Amino acid sequence: MANSFFRNAFNRVVEARERQVARYVNGALLNLDDETLKGLGTSREELRRKGATSYVF
């Protein structure tokens, strides 16, 4: 029981961090021009739909 509790907690932390990183990367990709995004196989609308955040460190 205890092992599954900690495993579930760890997995949820990892999933939350992955979502946070994806939003950060989407925000960084929005700084690229449309031709570069097209070359990467994505668009501004798709990145905005997935969510984008910029962080200041």
C-alpha positions as CSV (number, residue, x, y, z in Angstrom):
1,M,0.0,0.0,0.0
2,A,2.7,2.5,1.0
3,N,4.7,1.7,-2.1
4,S,1.8,2.4,-4.4
5,F,1.0,5.6,-2.6
6,F,4.5,7.0,-3.1
7,R,4.7,5.7,-6.6
8,N,1.4,7.4,-7.5
9,A,2.5,10.7,-5.8
10,F,5.8,10.6,-7.7
11,N,4.0,9.9,-11.0
12,R,1.7,12.8,-10.5
13,V,4.5,15.1,-9.8
14,V,6.3,14.0,-12.9
15,E,3.2,14.4,-15.0
16,A,2.6,17.9,-13.7
17,R,6.2,18.9,-14.4
18,E,6.0,17.5,-17.9
19,R,2.9,19.7,-18.6
20,Q,4.7,22.7,-17.2
21,V,7.7,22.1,-19.4
22,A,5.5,21.6,-22.5
23,R,3.9,25.0,-21.8
24,Y,7.3,26.6,-21.5
25,V,8.6,25.1,-24.7
26,N,5.4,26.1,-26.6
27,G,6.0,29.7,-25.3
28,A,9.5,29.6,-26.6
29,L,8.5,28.2,-29.9
30,L,6.0,31.1,-30.4
31,N,9.0,33.4,-30.7
32,L,10.0,31.6,-33.9
33,D,8.8,32.8,-37.3
34,D,6.0,31.1,-39.2
35,E,8.2,29.5,-41.8
36,T,10.4,27.8,-39.1
37,L,7.3,26.6,-37.3
38,K,5.9,25.2,-40.5
39,G,9.2,23.4,-41.0
40,L,8.8,21.9,-37.6
41,G,5.3,20.7,-38.5
42,T,3.3,23.0,-36.2
43,S,1.6,26.3,-36.3
44,R,1.0,29.2,-33.9
45,E,-2.6,28.3,-33.5
46,E,-1.7,24.8,-32.5
47,L,0.8,26.0,-30.0
48,R,-1.7,28.4,-28.5
49,R,-4.3,25.7,-28.3
50,K,-1.9,23.4,-26.4
51,G,-1.1,26.3,-24.0
52,A,1.9,28.5,-23.8
53,T,3.6,30.2,-20.9
54,S,6.8,32.3,-20.6
55,Y,8.7,32.2,-17.4
56,V,11.2,34.8,-16.3
57,F,14.1,33.4,-14.4
